[in-house]
Amino acid sequence: MLSDAQLVQRAFDMLDRSYVPYSKFPVGAAIACGDGSVFTGCNVENAAYGSTICAERTALVKAVSEGHRDDLERIAVAGNSLDYCWPCGACRQMLYEFNPGMTVLVARSDRSFLSFPLYELMPHGFGPKALEQPD
């Protein structure tokens, strides 16, 4: 099992794989699953800006496509910035779908990072339980 610092490093390792010709802001992510599996991702921009995909969603889709849905425990997000690299709202929503209690590690260029449960970053989030209806 990777430590938080090792997971953050895996996110930093993805920065060089980012495709960011427009923003010039690479982001890397790494998701750790309960069985020890780790899925990484980077942001991939597109000339049609709305088609851009964030690093967090890249890693999430890779994990889900490999059968991990109920054991997503931690995600590290890293960028080369002075501030911590926070997941955007769309990424928070996608992650919330699978584990509102997931630990989110946000890192900045000096390799320092903070840790929060996802539900603190997205209070009153909309997830599968919000779709439940009375009988």
C-alpha positions in Angstrom: 0.0 0.0 0.0 1.4 3.4 -1.0 1.8 6.1 1.6 0.1 9.5 1.0 3.5 11.0 0.0 4.1 8.1 -2.5 0.6 8.6 -4.0 1.3 12.3 -4.4 4.6 11.5 -6.1 2.7 9.2 -8.6 0.5 12.2 -9.4 3.6 14.4 -9.9 5.1 11.7 -12.2 2.1 12.3 -14.6 2.8 16.0 -15.2 5.1 15.3 -18.1 2.4 13.3 -19.8 -0.1 16.1 -19.8 -1.2 17.6 -23.1 -1.6 21.3 -22.3 -0.8 23.4 -25.4 -3.4 26.0 -24.5 -3.3 26.5 -20.7 0.3 25.4 -20.2 -0.9 24.1 -16.8 -0.1 20.4 -16.4 -2.0 18.4 -13.8 -1.4 14.9 -12.6 -3.6 12.6 -10.6 -3.3 9.1 -9.0 -6.2 7.1 -7.5 -5.5 4.4 -4.9 -7.9 1.5 -4.5 -8.6 -0.8 -1.6 -6.7 -3.7 -3.2 -3.5 -1.6 -3.6 -4.1 -0.8 -7.3 -3.2 2.7 -8.5 -4.6 4.4 -11.6 -3.0 7.6 -12.9 -4.1 10.3 -15.2 -3.1 13.6 -16.7 -5.1 16.5 -18.2 -5.6 16.4 -21.9 -6.7 19.6 -23.6 -8.4 20.1 -26.8 -8.8 23.0 -29.2 -12.6 22.7 -28.6 -12.0 23.7 -24.9 -15.2 21.9 -23.6 -13.7 18.6 -24.8 -10.8 18.9 -22.4 -10.6 16.2 -19.7 -9.0 16.8 -16.3 -6.4 14.5 -14.8 -8.7 13.4 -12.0 -11.4 12.3 -14.4 -8.8 10.5 -16.6 -7.6 8.5 -13.6 -11.2 7.8 -12.4 -12.3 6.6 -15.8 -9.3 4.3 -16.0 -10.1 2.8 -12.5 -13.8 2.3 -13.3 -13.0 0.8 -16.7 -10.8 -1.8 -14.9 -13.6 -2.8 -12.5 -13.0 -0.5 -9.5 -16.1 1.2 -8.3 -16.6 0.4 -4.6 -13.0 0.6 -3.4 -11.7 4.0 -4.5 -10.1 5.3 -1.4 -7.7 8.2 -2.1 -6.9 10.5 -4.9 -3.8 12.7 -5.2 -3.9 15.8 -7.4 -0.7 17.7 -8.3 0.3 20.7 -10.3 3.3 23.0 -10.7 1.8 25.9 -8.9 2.3 28.0 -5.8 -1.2 27.1 -4.6 -2.5 23.6 -4.0 -4.0 22.0 -7.0 -7.7 21.7 -6.2 -10.1 19.5 -8.2 -12.6 21.5 -10.2 -16.3 21.1 -9.6 -16.9 18.6 -12.4 -14.1 16.4 -11.0 -15.5 16.6 -7.5 -18.9 15.6 -8.8 -17.5 12.6 -10.7 -15.5 11.4 -7.7 -18.5 11.9 -5.3 -20.5 9.4 -7.4 -18.2 6.6 -6.3 -17.1 7.6 -2.7 -18.1 10.8 -0.9 -15.7 9.9 1.8 -12.7 9.5 -0.5 -9.5 11.2 0.8 -8.4 14.0 -1.5 -4.7 14.9 -1.4 -4.0 18.3 -3.0 -0.3 19.2 -3.8 1.6 22.2 -4.9 5.0 22.5 -6.7 7.1 22.3 -3.5 5.6 18.8 -3.0 3.7 19.8 0.2 0.1 18.6 0.3 -3.1 18.8 2.3 -5.6 16.0 2.9 -9.4 16.4 3.1 -12.4 14.0 2.8 -14.2 14.7 -0.5 -17.5 15.5 1.3 -15.7 18.5 2.9 -14.8 19.8 -0.6 -18.3 19.2 -1.8 -20.8 19.6 1.0 -24.3 18.5 0.3 -23.1 16.7 -2.9 -25.4 15.1 -5.3 -24.9 11.4 -5.6 -26.8 8.2 -6.2 -28.7 8.4 -2.9 -30.2 11.7 -4.1 -32.1 9.8 -6.8 -33.8 7.4 -4.4 -37.6 7.7 -4.3 -40.1 6.6 -1.8 -42.0 3.3 -2.6 
